[in-house]
Amino acid sequence: GIIADLLNKYVGKYVSNLDSSHLNISILKGDVELTDLQLRPEALTALNLPVEVKAGHIGHLKIDIPWTQLF
């Protein structure tokens, strides 16, 4: 859907399997929940951490959008 495409634009560089089946949205409340995402191994490279990420899994990610503070 449109929301999944928009999220892919911003979150897609960090996770590899984002689609609408991993997405729960309450637009009026500003809640976005993502579940069962695969972290891209190269997603954390820019942080220059002293570790190498081989694989990663994000079970649940909740994003609160403060609509009243954006406008």
CHARMM internal coordinates of N, CA and C (Angstrom, degrees):
IC EDIT
DIST 1 N 1 CA 1.4266
DIST 1 CA 1 C 1.5220
ANGL 1 N 1 CA 1 C 111.16
DIST 1 C 2 N 1.2837
ANGL 1 CA 1 C 2 N 114.98
DIHE 1 N 1 CA 1 C 2 N -179.46
DIST 2 N 2 CA 1.4624
ANGL 1 C 2 N 2 CA 122.25
DIHE 1 CA 1 C 2 N 2 CA -177.34
DIST 2 CA 2 C 1.5253
ANGL 2 N 2 CA 2 C 111.57
DIHE 1 C 2 N 2 CA 2 C -63.99
DIST 2 C 3 N 1.3362
ANGL 2 CA 2 C 3 N 116.93
DIHE 2 N 2 CA 2 C 3 N -43.18
DIST 3 N 3 CA 1.4662
ANGL 2 C 3 N 3 CA 120.44
DIHE 2 CA 2 C 3 N 3 CA -178.99
DIST 3 CA 3 C 1.5243
ANGL 3 N 3 CA 3 C 110.56
DIHE 2 C 3 N 3 CA 3 C -65.48
DIST 3 C 4 N 1.3372
ANGL 3 CA 3 C 4 N 116.78
DIHE 3 N 3 CA 3 C 4 N -42.33
DIST 4 N 4 CA 1.4680
ANGL 3 C 4 N 4 CA 120.23
DIHE 3 CA 3 C 4 N 4 CA 178.73
DIST 4 CA 4 C 1.5218
ANGL 4 N 4 CA 4 C 110.31
DIHE 3 C 4 N 4 CA 4 C -61.78
DIST 4 C 5 N 1.3281
ANGL 4 CA 4 C 5 N 117.15
DIHE 4 N 4 CA 4 C 5 N -39.75
DIST 5 N 5 CA 1.4663
ANGL 4 C 5 N 5 CA 120.59
DIHE 4 CA 4 C 5 N 5 CA 177.99
DIST 5 CA 5 C 1.5298
ANGL 5 N 5 CA 5 C 111.16
DIHE 4 C 5 N 5 CA 5 C -64.10
DIST 5 C 6 N 1.3199
ANGL 5 CA 5 C 6 N 116.62
DIHE 5 N 5 CA 5 C 6 N -41.74
DIST 6 N 6 CA 1.4622
ANGL 5 C 6 N 6 CA 120.86
DIHE 5 CA 5 C 6 N 6 CA 178.82
DIST 6 CA 6 C 1.5272
ANGL 6 N 6 CA 6 C 111.01
DIHE 5 C 6 N 6 CA 6 C -64.85
DIST 6 C 7 N 1.3363
ANGL 6 CA 6 C 7 N 116.56
DIHE 6 N 6 CA 6 C 7 N -43.75
DIST 7 N 7 CA 1.4663
ANGL 6 C 7 N 7 CA 120.13
DIHE 6 CA 6 C 7 N 7 CA 177.96
DIST 7 CA 7 C 1.5224
ANGL 7 N 7 CA 7 C 111.15
DIHE 6 C 7 N 7 CA 7 C -64.51
DIST 7 C 8 N 1.3334
ANGL 7 CA 7 C 8 N 116.91
DIHE 7 N 7 CA 7 C 8 N -38.31
DIST 8 N 8 CA 1.4634
ANGL 7 C 8 N 8 CA 120.28
DIHE 7 CA 7 C 8 N 8 CA 177.88
DIST 8 CA 8 C 1.5148
ANGL 8 N 8 CA 8 C 111.25
DIHE 7 C 8 N 8 CA 8 C -59.60
DIST 8 C 9 N 1.3239
ANGL 8 CA 8 C 9 N 116.75
DIHE 8 N 8 CA 8 C 9 N -34.21
DIST 9 N 9 CA 1.4609
ANGL 8 C 9 N 9 CA 120.72
DIHE 8 CA 8 C 9 N 9 CA 179.34
DIST 9 CA 9 C 1.5280
ANGL 9 N 9 CA 9 C 111.13
DIHE 8 C 9 N 9 CA 9 C -60.08
DIST 9 C 10 N 1.3383
ANGL 9 CA 9 C 10 N 116.69
DIHE 9 N 9 CA 9 C 10 N -38.24
DIST 10 N 10 CA 1.4596
ANGL 9 C 10 N 10 CA 121.17
DIHE 9 CA 9 C 10 N 10 CA -176.06
DIST 10 CA 10 C 1.5269
ANGL 10 N 10 CA 10 C 114.04
DIHE 9 C 10 N 10 CA 10 C -100.41
DIST 10 C 11 N 1.3183
ANGL 10 CA 10 C 11 N 117.08
DIHE 10 N 10 CA 10 C 11 N -35.00
DIST 11 N 11 CA 1.4628
ANGL 10 C 11 N 11 CA 121.28
DIHE 10 CA 10 C 11 N 11 CA -175.12
DIST 11 CA 11 C 1.5273
ANGL 11 N 11 CA 11 C 111.49
DIHE 10 C 11 N 11 CA 11 C -99.76
DIST 11 C 12 N 1.3301
ANGL 11 CA 11 C 12 N 117.00
DIHE 11 N 11 CA 11 C 12 N -18.98
DIST 12 N 12 CA 1.4584
ANGL 11 C 12 N 12 CA 121.87
DIHE 11 CA 11 C 12 N 12 CA -175.26
DIST 12 CA 12 C 1.5169
ANGL 12 N 12 CA 12 C 115.17
DIHE 11 C 12 N 12 CA 12 C -59.88
DIST 12 C 13 N 1.3245
ANGL 12 CA 12 C 13 N 118.02
DIHE 12 N 12 CA 12 C 13 N -24.02
DIST 13 N 13 CA 1.4642
ANGL 12 C 13 N 13 CA 119.11
DIHE 12 CA 12 C 13 N 13 CA 177.90
DIST 13 CA 13 C 1.5218
ANGL 13 N 13 CA 13 C 111.83
DIHE 12 C 13 N 13 CA 13 C -75.28
DIST 13 C 14 N 1.3359
ANGL 13 CA 13 C 14 N 116.74
DIHE 13 N 13 CA 13 C 14 N -12.89
DIST 14 N 14 CA 1.4655
ANGL 13 C 14 N 14 CA 121.15
DIHE 13 CA 13 C 14 N 14 CA 179.89
DIST 14 CA 14 C 1.5260
ANGL 14 N 14 CA 14 C 113.46
DIHE 13 C 14 N 14 CA 14 C -104.72
DIST 14 C 15 N 1.3372
ANGL 14 CA 14 C 15 N 117.20
DIHE 14 N 14 CA 14 C 15 N -28.59
DIST 15 N 15 CA 1.4650
ANGL 14 C 15 N 15 CA 121.09
DIHE 14 CA 14 C 15 N 15 CA -178.94
DIST 15 CA 15 C 1.5232
ANGL 15 N 15 CA 15 C 109.93
DIHE 14 C 15 N 15 CA 15 C -126.92
DIST 15 C 16 N 1.3434
ANGL 15 CA 15 C 16 N 115.67
DIHE 15 N 15 CA 15 C 16 N 154.83
DIST 16 N 16 CA 1.4566
ANGL 15 C 16 N 16 CA 118.44
DIHE 15 CA 15 C 16 N 16 CA -172.63
DIST 16 CA 16 C 1.5182
ANGL 16 N 16 CA 16 C 115.42
DIHE 15 C 16 N 16 CA 16 C -107.67
DIST 16 C 17 N 1.3121
ANGL 16 CA 16 C 17 N 119.75
DIHE 16 N 16 CA 16 C 17 N -12.75
DIST 17 N 17 CA 1.4631
ANGL 16 C 17 N 17 CA 118.76
DIHE 16 CA 16 C 17 N 17 CA -173.96
DIST 17 CA 17 C 1.5219
ANGL 17 N 17 CA 17 C 113.38
DIHE 16 C 17 N 17 CA 17 C -126.23
DIST 17 C 18 N 1.3105
ANGL 17 CA 17 C 18 N 117.69
DIHE 17 N 17 CA 17 C 18 N 37.88
DIST 18 N 18 CA 1.4603
ANGL 17 C 18 N 18 CA 121.11
DIHE 17 CA 17 C 18 N 18 CA -178.18
DIST 18 CA 18 C 1.5247
ANGL 18 N 18 CA 18 C 110.46
DIHE 17 C 18 N 18 CA 18 C -79.29
DIST 18 C 19 N 1.3227
ANGL 18 CA 18 C 19 N 115.99
DIHE 18 N 18 CA 18 C 19 N 117.93
DIST 19 N 19 CA 1.4604
ANGL 18 C 19 N 19 CA 121.91
DIHE 18 CA 18 C 19 N 19 CA 171.43
DIST 19 CA 19 C 1.5236
ANGL 19 N 19 CA 19 C 107.79
DIHE 18 C 19 N 19 CA 19 C -146.65
DIST 19 C 20 N 1.3128
ANGL 19 CA 19 C 20 N 117.44
DIHE 19 N 19 CA 19 C 20 N -179.82
DIST 20 N 20 CA 1.4625
ANGL 19 C 20 N 20 CA 120.55
DIHE 19 CA 19 C 20 N 20 CA -173.30
DIST 20 CA 20 C 1.5258
ANGL 20 N 20 CA 20 C 113.50
DIHE 19 C 20 N 20 CA 20 C -64.30
DIST 20 C 21 N 1.3327
ANGL 20 CA 20 C 21 N 118.72
DIHE 20 N 20 CA 20 C 21 N -20.67
DIST 21 N 21 CA 1.4659
ANGL 20 C 21 N 21 CA 120.16
DIHE 20 CA 20 C 21 N 21 CA 178.46
DIST 21 CA 21 C 1.5317
ANGL 21 N 21 CA 21 C 111.82
DIHE 20 C 21 N 21 CA 21 C -72.42
DIST 21 C 22 N 1.3187
ANGL 21 CA 21 C 22 N 117.87
DIHE 21 N 21 CA 21 C 22 N -14.96
DIST 22 N 22 CA 1.4652
ANGL 21 C 22 N 22 CA 123.21
DIHE 21 CA 21 C 22 N 22 CA 179.79
DIST 22 CA 22 C 1.5330
ANGL 22 N 22 CA 22 C 111.67
DIHE 21 C 22 N 22 CA 22 C -102.78
DIST 22 C 23 N 1.3283
ANGL 22 CA 22 C 23 N 116.15
DIHE 22 N 22 CA 22 C 23 N 12.80
DIST 23 N 23 CA 1.4514
ANGL 22 C 23 N 23 CA 121.27
DIHE 22 CA 22 C 23 N 23 CA -167.32
DIST 23 CA 23 C 1.5251
ANGL 23 N 23 CA 23 C 111.88
DIHE 22 C 23 N 23 CA 23 C -126.64
DIST 23 C 24 N 1.3283
ANGL 23 CA 23 C 24 N 116.52
DIHE 23 N 23 CA 23 C 24 N 134.12
DIST 24 N 24 CA 1.4595
ANGL 23 C 24 N 24 CA 122.75
DIHE 23 CA 23 C 24 N 24 CA 173.50
DIST 24 CA 24 C 1.5274
ANGL 24 N 24 CA 24 C 106.60
DIHE 23 C 24 N 24 CA 24 C -133.09
DIST 24 C 25 N 1.3305
ANGL 24 CA 24 C 25 N 116.54
DIHE 24 N 24 CA 24 C 25 N 122.34
DIST 25 N 25 CA 1.4602
ANGL 24 C 25 N 25 CA 120.42
DIHE 24 CA 24 C 25 N 25 CA -173.12
DIST 25 CA 25 C 1.5259
ANGL 25 N 25 CA 25 C 111.17
DIHE 24 C 25 N 25 CA 25 C -126.76
DIST 25 C 26 N 1.3166
ANGL 25 CA 25 C 26 N 115.48
DIHE 25 N 25 CA 25 C 26 N 137.54
DIST 26 N 26 CA 1.4588
ANGL 25 C 26 N 26 CA 123.07
DIHE 25 CA 25 C 26 N 26 CA 168.33
DIST 26 CA 26 C 1.5267
ANGL 26 N 26 CA 26 C 105.32
DIHE 25 C 26 N 26 CA 26 C -124.01
DIST 26 C 27 N 1.3207
ANGL 26 CA 26 C 27 N 115.97
DIHE 26 N 26 CA 26 C 27 N 90.80
DIST 27 N 27 CA 1.4635
ANGL 26 C 27 N 27 CA 121.42
DIHE 26 CA 26 C 27 N 27 CA -171.74
DIST 27 CA 27 C 1.5267
ANGL 27 N 27 CA 27 C 112.19
DIHE 26 C 27 N 27 CA 27 C -60.70
DIST 27 C 28 N 1.3289
ANGL 27 CA 27 C 28 N 117.98
DIHE 27 N 27 CA 27 C 28 N -44.77
DIST 28 N 28 CA 1.4644
ANGL 27 C 28 N 28 CA 120.10
DIHE 27 CA 27 C 28 N 28 CA -177.12
DIST 28 CA 28 C 1.5181
ANGL 28 N 28 CA 28 C 112.35
DIHE 27 C 28 N 28 CA 28 C -64.95
DIST 28 C 29 N 1.3264
ANGL 28 CA 28 C 29 N 117.15
DIHE 28 N 28 CA 28 C 29 N -34.39
DIST 29 N 29 CA 1.4630
ANGL 28 C 29 N 29 CA 120.80
DIHE 28 CA 28 C 29 N 29 CA 178.44
DIST 29 CA 29 C 1.5237
ANGL 29 N 29 CA 29 C 111.57
DIHE 28 C 29 N 29 CA 29 C -84.17
DIST 29 C 30 N 1.3284
ANGL 29 CA 29 C 30 N 117.42
DIHE 29 N 29 CA 29 C 30 N -14.66
DIST 30 N 30 CA 1.4562
ANGL 29 C 30 N 30 CA 120.58
DIHE 29 CA 29 C 30 N 30 CA -178.98
DIST 30 CA 30 C 1.5111
ANGL 30 N 30 CA 30 C 113.64
DIHE 29 C 30 N 30 CA 30 C 79.67
DIST 30 C 31 N 1.3331
ANGL 30 CA 30 C 31 N 117.23
DIHE 30 N 30 CA 30 C 31 N 23.27
DIST 31 N 31 CA 1.4647
ANGL 30 C 31 N 31 CA 121.50
DIHE 30 CA 30 C 31 N 31 CA -179.13
DIST 31 CA 31 C 1.5230
ANGL 31 N 31 CA 31 C 111.07
DIHE 30 C 31 N 31 CA 31 C -100.23
DIST 31 C 32 N 1.3117
ANGL 31 CA 31 C 32 N 116.30
DIHE 31 N 31 CA 31 C 32 N 130.49
DIST 32 N 32 CA 1.4595
ANGL 31 C 32 N 32 CA 122.80
DIHE 31 CA 31 C 32 N 32 CA 172.90
DIST 32 CA 32 C 1.5230
ANGL 32 N 32 CA 32 C 106.69
DIHE 31 C 32 N 32 CA 32 C -128.73
DIST 32 C 33 N 1.3278
ANGL 32 CA 32 C 33 N 117.05
DIHE 32 N 32 CA 32 C 33 N 124.83
DIST 33 N 33 CA 1.4567
ANGL 32 C 33 N 33 CA 121.18
DIHE 32 CA 32 C 33 N 33 CA 178.47
DIST 33 CA 33 C 1.5209
ANGL 33 N 33 CA 33 C 109.42
DIHE 32 C 33 N 33 CA 33 C -121.93
DIST 33 C 34 N 1.3176
ANGL 33 CA 33 C 34 N 115.40
DIHE 33 N 33 CA 33 C 34 N 131.15
DIST 34 N 34 CA 1.4580
ANGL 33 C 34 N 34 CA 122.72
DIHE 33 CA 33 C 34 N 34 CA 178.25
DIST 34 CA 34 C 1.5233
ANGL 34 N 34 CA 34 C 107.90
DIHE 33 C 34 N 34 CA 34 C -117.46
DIST 34 C 35 N 1.3334
ANGL 34 CA 34 C 35 N 117.07
DIHE 34 N 34 CA 34 C 35 N 139.23
DIST 35 N 35 CA 1.4592
ANGL 34 C 35 N 35 CA 120.62
DIHE 34 CA 34 C 35 N 35 CA -178.88
DIST 35 CA 35 C 1.5204
ANGL 35 N 35 CA 35 C 111.35
DIHE 34 C 35 N 35 CA 35 C -133.53
DIST 35 C 36 N 1.3241
ANGL 35 CA 35 C 36 N 114.75
DIHE 35 N 35 CA 35 C 36 N 153.30
DIST 36 N 36 CA 1.4734
ANGL 35 C 36 N 36 CA 123.59
DIHE 35 CA 35 C 36 N 36 CA 174.94
DIST 36 CA 36 C 1.5243
ANGL 36 N 36 CA 36 C 113.49
DIHE 35 C 36 N 36 CA 36 C 50.20
DIST 36 C 37 N 1.3120
ANGL 36 CA 36 C 37 N 115.90
DIHE 36 N 36 CA 36 C 37 N 59.09
DIST 37 N 37 CA 1.4616
ANGL 36 C 37 N 37 CA 121.42
DIHE 36 CA 36 C 37 N 37 CA 179.71
DIST 37 CA 37 C 1.5241
ANGL 37 N 37 CA 37 C 110.45
DIHE 36 C 37 N 37 CA 37 C -103.85
DIST 37 C 38 N 1.3231
ANGL 37 CA 37 C 38 N 116.30
DIHE 37 N 37 CA 37 C 38 N 146.92
DIST 38 N 38 CA 1.4564
ANGL 37 C 38 N 38 CA 122.09
DIHE 37 CA 37 C 38 N 38 CA 175.89
DIST 38 CA 38 C 1.5261
ANGL 38 N 38 CA 38 C 108.95
DIHE 37 C 38 N 38 CA 38 C -99.06
DIST 38 C 39 N 1.3118
ANGL 38 CA 38 C 39 N 115.91
DIHE 38 N 38 CA 38 C 39 N 121.46
DIST 39 N 39 CA 1.4567
ANGL 38 C 39 N 39 CA 121.61
DIHE 38 CA 38 C 39 N 39 CA 178.81
DIST 39 CA 39 C 1.5263
ANGL 39 N 39 CA 39 C 109.61
DIHE 38 C 39 N 39 CA 39 C -73.52
DIST 39 C 40 N 1.3138
ANGL 39 CA 39 C 40 N 116.53
DIHE 39 N 39 CA 39 C 40 N 132.40
DIST 40 N 40 CA 1.4704
ANGL 39 C 40 N 40 CA 120.13
DIHE 39 CA 39 C 40 N 40 CA 175.82
DIST 40 CA 40 C 1.5302
ANGL 40 N 40 CA 40 C 108.07
DIHE 39 C 40 N 40 CA 40 C -71.94
DIST 40 C 41 N 1.3217
ANGL 40 CA 40 C 41 N 118.30
DIHE 40 N 40 CA 40 C 41 N 131.30
DIST 41 N 41 CA 1.4707
ANGL 40 C 41 N 41 CA 120.54
DIHE 40 CA 40 C 41 N 41 CA -179.09
DIST 41 CA 41 C 1.5282
ANGL 41 N 41 CA 41 C 113.11
DIHE 40 C 41 N 41 CA 41 C -56.24
DIST 41 C 42 N 1.3176
ANGL 41 CA 41 C 42 N 117.94
DIHE 41 N 41 CA 41 C 42 N -33.45
DIST 42 N 42 CA 1.4654
ANGL 41 C 42 N 42 CA 121.20
DIHE 41 CA 41 C 42 N 42 CA -178.41
DIST 42 CA 42 C 1.5327
ANGL 42 N 42 CA 42 C 112.64
DIHE 41 C 42 N 42 CA 42 C -83.28
DIST 42 C 43 N 1.3309
ANGL 42 CA 42 C 43 N 117.86
DIHE 42 N 42 CA 42 C 43 N -3.01
DIST 43 N 43 CA 1.4624
ANGL 42 C 43 N 43 CA 121.76
DIHE 42 CA 42 C 43 N 43 CA -174.98
DIST 43 CA 43 C 1.5217
ANGL 43 N 43 CA 43 C 113.33
DIHE 42 C 43 N 43 CA 43 C -61.42
DIST 43 C 44 N 1.3141
ANGL 43 CA 43 C 44 N 118.01
DIHE 43 N 43 CA 43 C 44 N -30.90
DIST 44 N 44 CA 1.4619
ANGL 43 C 44 N 44 CA 121.09
DIHE 43 CA 43 C 44 N 44 CA -176.29
DIST 44 CA 44 C 1.5269
ANGL 44 N 44 CA 44 C 113.35
DIHE 43 C 44 N 44 CA 44 C -102.96
DIST 44 C 45 N 1.3113
ANGL 44 CA 44 C 45 N 117.67
DIHE 44 N 44 CA 44 C 45 N 5.85
DIST 45 N 45 CA 1.4595
ANGL 44 C 45 N 45 CA 122.05
DIHE 44 CA 44 C 45 N 45 CA -178.15
DIST 45 CA 45 C 1.5265
ANGL 45 N 45 CA 45 C 112.30
DIHE 44 C 45 N 45 CA 45 C -57.16
DIST 45 C 46 N 1.3207
ANGL 45 CA 45 C 46 N 117.31
DIHE 45 N 45 CA 45 C 46 N -40.70
DIST 46 N 46 CA 1.4668
ANGL 45 C 46 N 46 CA 121.25
DIHE 45 CA 45 C 46 N 46 CA -177.20
DIST 46 CA 46 C 1.5292
ANGL 46 N 46 CA 46 C 112.75
DIHE 45 C 46 N 46 CA 46 C -64.33
DIST 46 C 47 N 1.3221
ANGL 46 CA 46 C 47 N 117.41
DIHE 46 N 46 CA 46 C 47 N -16.90
DIST 47 N 47 CA 1.4665
ANGL 46 C 47 N 47 CA 120.33
DIHE 46 CA 46 C 47 N 47 CA 179.70
DIST 47 CA 47 C 1.5225
ANGL 47 N 47 CA 47 C 112.80
DIHE 46 C 47 N 47 CA 47 C -79.63
DIST 47 C 48 N 1.3394
ANGL 47 CA 47 C 48 N 116.68
DIHE 47 N 47 CA 47 C 48 N -9.40
DIST 48 N 48 CA 1.4668
ANGL 47 C 48 N 48 CA 122.63
DIHE 47 CA 47 C 48 N 48 CA 179.83
DIST 48 CA 48 C 1.5290
ANGL 48 N 48 CA 48 C 112.60
DIHE 47 C 48 N 48 CA 48 C 51.45
DIST 48 C 49 N 1.3097
ANGL 48 CA 48 C 49 N 115.74
DIHE 48 N 48 CA 48 C 49 N 46.08
DIST 49 N 49 CA 1.4648
ANGL 48 C 49 N 49 CA 120.74
DIHE 48 CA 48 C 49 N 49 CA 178.06
DIST 49 CA 49 C 1.5228
ANGL 49 N 49 CA 49 C 110.20
DIHE 48 C 49 N 49 CA 49 C -76.27
DIST 49 C 50 N 1.3167
ANGL 49 CA 49 C 50 N 117.98
DIHE 49 N 49 CA 49 C 50 N 152.30
DIST 50 N 50 CA 1.4697
ANGL 49 C 50 N 50 CA 120.44
DIHE 49 CA 49 C 50 N 50 CA -179.61
DIST 50 CA 50 C 1.5342
ANGL 50 N 50 CA 50 C 112.40
DIHE 49 C 50 N 50 CA 50 C -81.15
DIST 50 C 51 N 1.3379
ANGL 50 CA 50 C 51 N 116.59
DIHE 50 N 50 CA 50 C 51 N 30.67
DIST 51 N 51 CA 1.4619
ANGL 50 C 51 N 51 CA 122.07
DIHE 50 CA 50 C 51 N 51 CA 177.77
DIST 51 CA 51 C 1.5207
ANGL 51 N 51 CA 51 C 108.65
DIHE 50 C 51 N 51 CA 51 C -135.63
DIST 51 C 52 N 1.3129
ANGL 51 CA 51 C 52 N 115.67
DIHE 51 N 51 CA 51 C 52 N 158.49
DIST 52 N 52 CA 1.4572
ANGL 51 C 52 N 52 CA 121.14
DIHE 51 CA 51 C 52 N 52 CA 175.62
DIST 52 CA 52 C 1.5195
ANGL 52 N 52 CA 52 C 107.81
DIHE 51 C 52 N 52 CA 52 C -111.69
DIST 52 C 53 N 1.3137
ANGL 52 CA 52 C 53 N 116.33
DIHE 52 N 52 CA 52 C 53 N 123.90
DIST 53 N 53 CA 1.4606
ANGL 52 C 53 N 53 CA 121.06
DIHE 52 CA 52 C 53 N 53 CA 179.44
DIST 53 CA 53 C 1.5229
ANGL 53 N 53 CA 53 C 108.44
DIHE 52 C 53 N 53 CA 53 C -86.66
DIST 53 C 54 N 1.3213
ANGL 53 CA 53 C 54 N 116.58
DIHE 53 N 53 CA 53 C 54 N 121.18
DIST 54 N 54 CA 1.4689
ANGL 53 C 54 N 54 CA 121.97
DIHE 53 CA 53 C 54 N 54 CA 177.75
DIST 54 CA 54 C 1.5229
ANGL 54 N 54 CA 54 C 110.95
DIHE 53 C 54 N 54 CA 54 C -92.77
DIST 54 C 55 N 1.3346
ANGL 54 CA 54 C 55 N 116.27
DIHE 54 N 54 CA 54 C 55 N -38.05
DIST 55 N 55 CA 1.4631
ANGL 54 C 55 N 55 CA 122.04
DIHE 54 CA 54 C 55 N 55 CA -179.44
DIST 55 CA 55 C 1.5170
ANGL 55 N 55 CA 55 C 108.21
DIHE 54 C 55 N 55 CA 55 C -160.30
DIST 55 C 56 N 1.3012
ANGL 55 CA 55 C 56 N 115.79
DIHE 55 N 55 CA 55 C 56 N 158.23
DIST 56 N 56 CA 1.4542
ANGL 55 C 56 N 56 CA 119.79
DIHE 55 CA 55 C 56 N 56 CA 177.87
DIST 56 CA 56 C 1.5155
ANGL 56 N 56 CA 56 C 110.85
DIHE 55 C 56 N 56 CA 56 C -157.26
DIST 56 C 57 N 1.3034
ANGL 56 CA 56 C 57 N 115.67
DIHE 56 N 56 CA 56 C 57 N 151.54
DIST 57 N 57 CA 1.4592
ANGL 56 C 57 N 57 CA 121.93
DIHE 56 CA 56 C 57 N 57 CA -179.45
DIST 57 CA 57 C 1.5231
ANGL 57 N 57 CA 57 C 108.71
DIHE 56 C 57 N 57 CA 57 C -133.58
DIST 57 C 58 N 1.3145
ANGL 57 CA 57 C 58 N 116.20
DIHE 57 N 57 CA 57 C 58 N 132.74
DIST 58 N 58 CA 1.4583
ANGL 57 C 58 N 58 CA 121.76
DIHE 57 CA 57 C 58 N 58 CA 175.17
DIST 58 CA 58 C 1.5214
ANGL 58 N 58 CA 58 C 106.41
DIHE 57 C 58 N 58 CA 58 C -110.68
DIST 58 C 59 N 1.3188
ANGL 58 CA 58 C 59 N 116.26
DIHE 58 N 58 CA 58 C 59 N 111.20
DIST 59 N 59 CA 1.4579
ANGL 58 C 59 N 59 CA 120.75
DIHE 58 CA 58 C 59 N 59 CA -177.99
DIST 59 CA 59 C 1.5169
ANGL 59 N 59 CA 59 C 112.87
DIHE 58 C 59 N 59 CA 59 C -72.70
DIST 59 C 60 N 1.3396
ANGL 59 CA 59 C 60 N 116.61
DIHE 59 N 59 CA 59 C 60 N -42.41
DIST 60 N 60 CA 1.4611
ANGL 59 C 60 N 60 CA 120.47
DIHE 59 CA 59 C 60 N 60 CA -176.76
DIST 60 CA 60 C 1.5245
ANGL 60 N 60 CA 60 C 109.25
DIHE 59 C 60 N 60 CA 60 C -153.45
DIST 60 C 61 N 1.3163
ANGL 60 CA 60 C 61 N 116.26
DIHE 60 N 60 CA 60 C 61 N 128.58
DIST 61 N 61 CA 1.4591
ANGL 60 C 61 N 61 CA 122.25
DIHE 60 CA 60 C 61 N 61 CA 177.62
DIST 61 CA 61 C 1.5210
ANGL 61 N 61 CA 61 C 107.89
DIHE 60 C 61 N 61 CA 61 C -131.53
DIST 61 C 62 N 1.3275
ANGL 61 CA 61 C 62 N 116.91
DIHE 61 N 61 CA 61 C 62 N 125.37
DIST 62 N 62 CA 1.4654
ANGL 61 C 62 N 62 CA 121.14
DIHE 61 CA 61 C 62 N 62 CA 179.28
DIST 62 CA 62 C 1.5212
ANGL 62 N 62 CA 62 C 108.91
DIHE 61 C 62 N 62 CA 62 C -115.43
DIST 62 C 63 N 1.3246
ANGL 62 CA 62 C 63 N 115.09
DIHE 62 N 62 CA 62 C 63 N 131.24
DIST 63 N 63 CA 1.4574
ANGL 62 C 63 N 63 CA 122.21
DIHE 62 CA 62 C 63 N 63 CA 178.74
DIST 63 CA 63 C 1.5243
ANGL 63 N 63 CA 63 C 107.89
DIHE 62 C 63 N 63 CA 63 C -118.81
DIST 63 C 64 N 1.3186
ANGL 63 CA 63 C 64 N 116.84
DIHE 63 N 63 CA 63 C 64 N 125.56
DIST 64 N 64 CA 1.4667
ANGL 63 C 64 N 64 CA 122.02
DIHE 63 CA 63 C 64 N 64 CA 175.95
DIST 64 CA 64 C 1.5211
ANGL 64 N 64 CA 64 C 108.28
DIHE 63 C 64 N 64 CA 64 C -103.08
DIST 64 C 65 N 1.3287
ANGL 64 CA 64 C 65 N 116.19
DIHE 64 N 64 CA 64 C 65 N 122.56
DIST 65 N 65 CA 1.4596
ANGL 64 C 65 N 65 CA 121.46
DIHE 64 CA 64 C 65 N 65 CA -179.97
DIST 65 CA 65 C 1.5311
ANGL 65 N 65 CA 65 C 108.24
DIHE 64 C 65 N 65 CA 65 C -102.00
DIST 65 C 66 N 1.3266
ANGL 65 CA 65 C 66 N 117.94
DIHE 65 N 65 CA 65 C 66 N 114.75
DIST 66 N 66 CA 1.4725
ANGL 65 C 66 N 66 CA 121.19
DIHE 65 CA 65 C 66 N 66 CA -178.46
DIST 66 CA 66 C 1.5349
ANGL 66 N 66 CA 66 C 111.25
DIHE 65 C 66 N 66 CA 66 C -82.25
DIST 66 C 67 N 1.3397
ANGL 66 CA 66 C 67 N 116.58
DIHE 66 N 66 CA 66 C 67 N 77.64
DIST 67 N 67 CA 1.4601
ANGL 66 C 67 N 67 CA 121.14
DIHE 66 CA 66 C 67 N 67 CA -175.10
DIST 67 CA 67 C 1.5254
ANGL 67 N 67 CA 67 C 112.54
DIHE 66 C 67 N 67 CA 67 C -51.01
DIST 67 C 68 N 1.3348
ANGL 67 CA 67 C 68 N 117.52
DIHE 67 N 67 CA 67 C 68 N -42.02
DIST 68 N 68 CA 1.4686
ANGL 67 C 68 N 68 CA 119.84
DIHE 67 CA 67 C 68 N 68 CA -176.19
DIST 68 CA 68 C 1.5228
ANGL 68 N 68 CA 68 C 112.36
DIHE 67 C 68 N 68 CA 68 C -66.93
DIST 68 C 69 N 1.3115
ANGL 68 CA 68 C 69 N 117.16
DIHE 68 N 68 CA 68 C 69 N -23.77
DIST 69 N 69 CA 1.4581
ANGL 68 C 69 N 69 CA 120.33
DIHE 68 CA 68 C 69 N 69 CA 179.77
DIST 69 CA 69 C 1.5256
ANGL 69 N 69 CA 69 C 112.47
DIHE 68 C 69 N 69 CA 69 C -89.94
DIST 69 C 70 N 1.3265
ANGL 69 CA 69 C 70 N 117.06
DIHE 69 N 69 CA 69 C 70 N -11.70
DIST 70 N 70 CA 1.4612
ANGL 69 C 70 N 70 CA 120.67
DIHE 69 CA 69 C 70 N 70 CA -178.98
DIST 70 CA 70 C 1.5255
ANGL 70 N 70 CA 70 C 112.52
DIHE 69 C 70 N 70 CA 70 C -86.32
DIST 70 C 71 N 1.3185
ANGL 70 CA 70 C 71 N 116.25
DIHE 70 N 70 CA 70 C 71 N -24.14
DIST 71 N 71 CA 1.4700
ANGL 70 C 71 N 71 CA 119.43
DIHE 70 CA 70 C 71 N 71 CA -175.65
DIST 71 CA 71 C 1.4972
ANGL 71 N 71 CA 71 C 111.36
DIHE 70 C 71 N 71 CA 71 C -121.00
END
COOR INIT
IC SEED 1 N 1 CA 1 C
IC BUILD
